[in-house]
Amino acid sequence: GGSDASGTLGGACGYGDLYSQGYGTNTVALSTALFNDGLSCGGCYEIRCRMKADPQWCLPGTSVVVTATNFCPPN
């Protein structure tokens, strides 16, 4: 959380202060299925918008790469 990732200290992957560890602010918490009991920690994911499904929020040809650093439990 936060523009400087200050609200994301610790996390389920145990990386501590993500910003000072060099992860920056492009980090994500994964669902149960993707988290895979922590085996996905540190994994990188490229997020792209589905232009046909939601054109008002998409910038054609753009994507963002994020690093898995936390777990987002259901509900």
N, C-alpha and C positions, 0 to 999 in steps of 0.2 A: 503494500500500500504506500501511497504517496508518490509524488514526482521524483523523490530521491531514494525511493525504496526503503525509507526508514521504518515503515510499518510492517516490514517483512523480515524482521530479524529472527534468526533461528530457523523456523520452518522445519518441516518433517524430514528434510534431507540432511539437516545438521550443518549447513554451510555457514552459519553465523551471520555476520553483517555482509549481506550480498553485495552491496555497493563497494565497500572497501576490499572485498575479496576479488573484485574485478568482473562481477557478473552484470554490473550496470542495472538498468531498470527494466530490461526486457526479460523478465522472469515470469513464470506461471506456476499455478497450483493445478495439479492434474486430478482428474476423476479417479475413482477406484479402479476402473478397468485399465486406464492408461498408466496409473502410478505403479501397479504391479508389485505391491509390497516393497516399494523403494527401488526396484531394479531399474526404473526409468530415471532416477535422479541424475541430473547432469545431461540428460538427453536434449537434443535440439530439435525444434519443430518449426517448420515454415508454415505460417498462417497466411492464407490467401482468401480473398473475398470471392463469393460466387456471384458474378456479375448478373447472370440471368435471374437468380433467385432473389436478389436484394440490390438492385441497381442504385438506389438512392444513397447507399452507404459505401459503395465501392469506388475505388480509384483504379481504373483499368491498368493492368500491368504491374501493380505494386504488391508487395508482401512484406512481412516482418518475420524475423527469426527470433524465437524465444528459447530460453533454457528452463527446463523443469527443475524447480527447487523446492516445491512444497506439495502437500496433499490437500485436496478440497473434498471433504467428506460429503456424502449425499445429505440433502435437506439442510 
